[in-house]
Amino acid sequence: MKGNEYDVLVVGGGIHGAGVAQAAAATGRAALLLEASGPAAGTSSRSSKLIHGGLRYLESFELGLVAESLAEREILLEIAPHLVRLVDFHVPIYKQTTRRPWQLRVGLSLYSLLGRFRASTRFKRLKRNAWGDLDGIRTEGLQAVFRYSDGQTNDARLVRSVLASAQELGCDVQYPAELLTAAREERGWLVRYRAGEEEREVRVSTLVNAAGPWIEHVRRRITPSPGGRTVDLVSGTHLELAGRLERGIYYTEAPRDGRAVFTMPWEDRILLGTTERTHLTDPADVAPTEEEEEYLLETYSHYFPGTPEVLDSWAGLRVLPRAAGDAFHRSRETLLFHDDPHIPRYVGIYGGKLTGYRATAARTLRTLAAALPVRPHKADTQTLLLPEVD
Ligand SMILES: Cc1cc2nc3c(=O)[nH]c(=O)nc-3n(C[C@H](O)[C@H](O)[C@H](O)COP(=O)(O)OP(=O)(O)OC[C@H]3O[C@@H](n4cnc5c(N)ncnc54)[C@H](O)[C@@H]3O)c2cc1C
């Protein structure tokens, strides 16, 4: 392998790019990751920070997604106990709540089944005398409260940890380093990128577009175009509020439209999110709006006493394949798009979840396998402990 030749080029240093870089290096492949800004500069530092199966995806029958996410949650609890922990989730059901107690019971039973009845998937309906202990949640009109567990993490730190693991396995990680162009050659791609002030050139066998909301921008820099999906960018805002929650996370319905809103303990604050608004301009311009802040605070005050001080707010972008219907009800499955049915040399990663990054990375590597040399494996990402990072 020459100094400027690699088996795999990964564009983007969010969770997906980091995951693919780690998976490539673990299978002994020479990998280079380019990140235009810094690790987790995009969506991967602006998520709800949950490592979860996604209870609500049961309603859209995304059973495969939920089962895979629950399995990945279990793996992450093992390989990154310093980064992922189980937290109690509470679902309060009021007279006006759309979902009825029996529906919750059915949903949580299915969640538990898809999670193979592991101890971490147990749930219960809280007794009435326990309601008073739930961070002051409104009890007027309350009919039932269910408690189950899901994972919480620090998303940006998780990305840095996976990237550090990739580097330990020999991956070359460069940032700030922006992909400028990639041109198809007989056995791969000739890639130009800018690293600081300098322009560089490398030859790679395969190219993975993990640029998140910039996926189509990156795709347009590739010739001939490998094709892709028409996507919508949908922004989600979170607010950081002054205050503390002692009992865990609350999974509520926004009174305005019934969408799910999480109220979560986050460091020494309360994290409240999220919204869904179509974003039509540059991904870098995504920011919370006053309307979104109002919507979230209205939801918070509907369930908890008082109006807390907003200490910070931020927004991230979901990449959702275009389809009819509102964003909330669209599939959250990760879609891999590849360029050639026989020997793919390009994969674009559309959408996805923080939670499933490892499975997505493994699938990406399998898609590219025919174009990649077989090399001695160095590690199995399913059991390799993730390093502690700042
Ligand atoms: C509001 C919200 C809440 C969410 N909550 C959860 C949750 O609780 N749990 C969960 O599992 N999932 C959640 N998700 C989904 C999850 O956060 C995303 O799927 C994931 O972070 C996407 O990561 P990514 O690596 O694809 O993209 P990103 O993190 O956006 O990374 C893309 C990177 O590519 C880089 N880049 C762009 N162009 C170039 C270029 N030309 N050259 C080099 N680099 C480039 C960017 O700088 C960026 O760092 C949430 C998403 C949103 C929007």
Ligand as a Chemical Component Dictionary entry (heavy atoms), coordinates in Angstrom:
data_LIG
# 
_chem_comp.id                   LIG 
_chem_comp.type                 NON-POLYMER 
_chem_comp.pdbx_formal_charge   0 
_chem_comp.three_letter_code    LIG 
# 
loop_
_chem_comp_atom.comp_id 
_chem_comp_atom.atom_id 
_chem_comp_atom.alt_atom_id 
_chem_comp_atom.type_symbol 
_chem_comp_atom.charge 
_chem_comp_atom.model_Cartn_x 
_chem_comp_atom.model_Cartn_y 
_chem_comp_atom.model_Cartn_z 
_chem_comp_atom.pdbx_ordinal 
LIG C1  C1  C 0 -32.983 16.492 16.280 1  
LIG C2  C2  C 0 -32.416 15.107 16.131 2  
LIG C3  C3  C 0 -32.470 14.229 17.196 3  
LIG C4  C4  C 0 -31.957 12.941 17.064 4  
LIG N1  N1  N 0 -31.964 12.111 18.142 5  
LIG C5  C5  C 0 -31.444 10.878 18.042 6  
LIG C6  C6  C 0 -31.381 10.048 19.190 7  
LIG O1  O1  O 0 -31.764 10.439 20.299 8  
LIG N2  N2  N 0 -30.881 8.799  19.043 9  
LIG C7  C7  C 0 -30.425 8.346  17.836 10 
LIG O2  O2  O 0 -30.029 7.184  17.784 11 
LIG N3  N3  N 0 -30.432 9.142  16.731 12 
LIG C8  C8  C 0 -30.902 10.392 16.817 13 
LIG N4  N4  N 0 -30.905 11.205 15.733 14 
LIG C9  C9  C 0 -30.297 10.732 14.478 15 
LIG C10 C10 C 0 -28.759 10.893 14.526 16 
LIG O3  O3  O 0 -28.383 12.009 15.285 17 
LIG C11 C11 C 0 -28.212 11.032 13.099 18 
LIG O4  O4  O 0 -28.681 9.978  12.301 19 
LIG C12 C12 C 0 -26.693 10.990 13.060 20 
LIG O5  O5  O 0 -26.111 11.868 13.997 21 
LIG C13 C13 C 0 -26.221 11.340 11.655 22 
LIG O6  O6  O 0 -24.831 11.230 11.640 23 
LIG P1  P1  P 0 -24.016 11.374 10.297 24 
LIG O7  O7  O 0 -22.632 10.920 10.580 25 
LIG O8  O8  O 0 -24.740 10.718 9.174  26 
LIG O9  O9  O 0 -24.062 12.954 9.941  27 
LIG P2  P2  P 0 -23.347 14.184 10.671 28 
LIG O10 O10 O 0 -23.180 13.986 12.111 29 
LIG O11 O11 O 0 -24.056 15.420 10.244 30 
LIG O12 O12 O 0 -21.877 14.184 10.039 31 
LIG C14 C14 C 0 -21.605 14.580 8.721  32 
LIG C15 C15 C 0 -20.220 15.221 8.699  33 
LIG O13 O13 O 0 -19.799 15.391 7.339  34 
LIG C16 C16 C 0 -18.942 16.512 7.303  35 
LIG N5  N5  N 0 -18.822 16.966 5.896  36 
LIG C17 C17 C 0 -19.758 17.571 5.143  37 
LIG N6  N6  N 0 -19.248 17.837 3.904  38 
LIG C18 C18 C 0 -17.972 17.378 3.887  39 
LIG C19 C19 C 0 -16.924 17.360 2.905  40 
LIG N7  N7  N 0 -17.085 17.879 1.674  41 
LIG N8  N8  N 0 -15.732 16.814 3.234  42 
LIG C20 C20 C 0 -15.530 16.283 4.478  43 
LIG N9  N9  N 0 -16.489 16.288 5.450  44 
LIG C21 C21 C 0 -17.685 16.814 5.156  45 
LIG C22 C22 C 0 -19.647 17.521 8.213  46 
LIG O14 O14 O 0 -18.745 18.505 8.694  47 
LIG C23 C23 C 0 -20.191 16.612 9.324  48 
LIG O15 O15 O 0 -19.348 16.588 10.476 49 
LIG C24 C24 C 0 -31.385 12.530 15.835 50 
LIG C25 C25 C 0 -31.326 13.417 14.760 51 
LIG C26 C26 C 0 -31.823 14.710 14.905 52 
LIG C27 C27 C 0 -31.719 15.669 13.768 53 
# 
loop_
_chem_comp_bond.comp_id 
_chem_comp_bond.atom_id_1 
_chem_comp_bond.atom_id_2 
_chem_comp_bond.value_order 
_chem_comp_bond.pdbx_ordinal 
LIG C1  C2  SING 1  
LIG C2  C3  SING 2  
LIG C2  C26 DOUB 3  
LIG C3  C4  DOUB 4  
LIG C4  N1  SING 5  
LIG C4  C24 SING 6  
LIG N1  C5  DOUB 7  
LIG C5  C6  SING 8  
LIG C5  C8  SING 9  
LIG C6  O1  DOUB 10 
LIG C6  N2  SING 11 
LIG N2  C7  SING 12 
LIG C7  O2  DOUB 13 
LIG C7  N3  SING 14 
LIG N3  C8  DOUB 15 
LIG C8  N4  SING 16 
LIG N4  C9  SING 17 
LIG N4  C24 SING 18 
LIG C9  C10 SING 19 
LIG C10 O3  SING 20 
LIG C10 C11 SING 21 
LIG C11 O4  SING 22 
LIG C11 C12 SING 23 
LIG C12 O5  SING 24 
LIG C12 C13 SING 25 
LIG C13 O6  SING 26 
LIG O6  P1  SING 27 
LIG P1  O7  DOUB 28 
LIG P1  O8  SING 29 
LIG P1  O9  SING 30 
LIG O9  P2  SING 31 
LIG P2  O10 DOUB 32 
LIG P2  O11 SING 33 
LIG P2  O12 SING 34 
LIG O12 C14 SING 35 
LIG C14 C15 SING 36 
LIG C15 O13 SING 37 
LIG C15 C23 SING 38 
LIG O13 C16 SING 39 
LIG C16 N5  SING 40 
LIG C16 C22 SING 41 
LIG N5  C17 SING 42 
LIG N5  C21 SING 43 
LIG C17 N6  DOUB 44 
LIG N6  C18 SING 45 
LIG C18 C19 SING 46 
LIG C18 C21 DOUB 47 
LIG C19 N7  SING 48 
LIG C19 N8  DOUB 49 
LIG N8  C20 SING 50 
LIG C20 N9  DOUB 51 
LIG N9  C21 SING 52 
LIG C22 O14 SING 53 
LIG C22 C23 SING 54 
LIG C23 O15 SING 55 
LIG C24 C25 DOUB 56 
LIG C25 C26 SING 57 
LIG C26 C27 SING 58 
# 
